[in-house]
Amino acid sequence: MKRILASLLAIVVLSACASPLAKPETPQQALSSAAQRASQLHSAKFDLQGNVKMTFPPQLGQMFGQTGAAAGSLSLDMTGNGEAQFPDRYHAVINAKLSGLSVATEVIVANGKAYVKNPLNEKWEVSSQSSGLTGQLSQPDPLSYDQLLKNVKSIKDLGDTTLNGTTVHHYRLVPDKDKLIASLDKAATKNPQALAAIKQVLDSGTMTVQVWFGKDDHLVRRVSTDADYTIDLSQLMGSLGAPAVSASKLPAGSSIHATAHVVINYHDFDAPVTISIPTVG
């Protein structure tokens, strides 16, 4: 019996020596694995919600038809869902509420172009103004989150948690402005609207990102983006495609302050998804 116990003990000791406990991932290693896993995905479905709030000189609001207490502020709330085919296209149905008006829109982004279904006539149109300021602030981009994971200045571990039954890491990220813009610039033909939006945010304010991804499979389940920035009014007018405003109509040095919060939840990874470019007109 003693020999048997001694043999079992020896086996246990040898096994422990041969298979040392793996060191836990550092946040940097885990985030790198999540970015790599994201680049391997073919498709995913998503749900989104967000809001954008702006304040600006009342004179500007009056020029665009706002009157009374509403002049000088704008609020946009949205919810929606869709599917993405990585790396360059997605389809989404978005319900937006702007200044008390509710509008349902359908959007397809493919090969860097945005197509929007006109809710009045149900016809598809190429969205030439999708890169305007309001569109940039409110347009969720389910395609480029892997770039947010790869190009970070700092990482804060907020602790592991459970999301829809899956154990996930939860990190807060501050993007590295120069690296992020450079990486997105190389892929600008895929989504130029997203590139223009991120450039504008990083140049004039702050952006923070929170990400939740599987502890075991490293699949990103949720991305939350918060932006807070102030933009010179002349830049605002250019983004909206409006003509230059006379200095006599607006206070000198006028600016717009904006905050944006967008949350995208991902699920049904690599499920069959087909997104076709719509016929315009």
PyMOL commands that set and color helices and strands:
alter all, ss='L'
color gray80, all
select helices_A, chain A and resi 2-18+27-40+58-63+68-70+133-138+145-150+177-186+192-204+233-240
alter helices_A, ss='H'
color red, helices_A
select strands_A, chain A and resi 43-55+73-85+89-98+101-110+113-117+124-126+152-157+161-163+166-175+205-214+220-232+255-267
alter strands_A, ss='S'
color yellow, strands_A
deselect
rebuild
show_as cartoon
